[in-house]
Amino acid sequence: MATRQLLKISEVEEMTGLRRETIWRKVREGKFPGALRLPGSNAVRFQRSAVERFVGIAAHSDAAA
């Protein structure tokens, strides 16, 4: 089964352990990868690779602290 490249906010919450409000605040602050708005709808998705990079960087930063 192929891995989807775009994630729903609920999937991002699960991957990061962050709440939806925190994710959107970090997006506004430029501290989290921005979301993509899907054409013809109000739906937004996050790129899996960008979220995985964020999780890896956050884990590395936590380990160094």
C-alpha angles and dihedrals in degrees: 000000000000120000114243113240096208123063133203118232090253090057091048089052090053094047096047103032087229125129120244093251091053092049092052092046090052090048090053090048091050091243096114131046113271124247127245120231111223113233116257096014144064091243119121129196136188124225109251093218092054092049091047089052090050091050091049093048092046091050091049092049091049091050092050093050 
